[in-house]
């Protein structure tokens, strides 16, 4: 490519970038004028207690990635 072709490509890319920035500015202005967004719905949240889990939940389980408890790793 010649220098002129490179300059033309840069101008096209810069013009496209300018258009995209203007579109984003307009979109942000519309969202700002629409007012604050509604708070997120948190009714489906699950609370996890701080108390320890019952150790009976973990009987007959393997440690993930470590294998069975009664066997040694190679």
N, C-alpha and C positions, 0 to 999 in steps of 0.2 A: 504494500500500500504506500501511496505517496504521502507526503506531509499534509497536503491539502485534504486527502481522504481521511486521514487521522483527525485533523481539526474538525472536519464536518461531522465525524462520528462523535467526537467529544461534545460538540454543540448540540447534536440530537439528544445525547444522553443527558446533558445538562438541562435542556428544555423539558425532557420527560421528568426529570427529578423535580424541577420547579413546579410542574403541573401536579405531581403527586403530593408535594408539600402543601400546595394551595388547597388541594382536596382535603388533606388531613386537617388543616387549619379550619376549613369550613365545617367539617364534621365535628370537630371539637367545639366550635362555637355553637352549633346546633344542640349538641348534648348539654353544654353548659346552660344554654337558655331554657332547655326543657326542665331544668330543676334537678334536685338531687335524686339519685336512683333509690328505689325502694330497698330497705335492708334485706339481706338474704334470709331465706326461710330456714330456721334452725330447728324446726320441730322434729326432724328426723334424726337429730344427733343422739348418739349413745354415750352415756356417761360410764367411764371405766372406774371402778372403785380403787382406792389406794390400799385396801386390805389384801394380804397375800392370798393367792389361790390355794384351794385345798390340794394337798399333795397327792391325794387319791386320783386326781385327774390325770396324773402323769405316770401311773403304774402301767407296766407293760408297754412302754413306749421306748423308742430308740432315740438317741441324741442325733439330731439331723447332721449328717456329714461325718459323724464319728462311728456309726455302726451300732451294733447291739452291745448292751452293757456287759454281758457275760463273755465277750470275746475280745481278744486283743487285736490291735491294728497290725498289719504286716510290717 
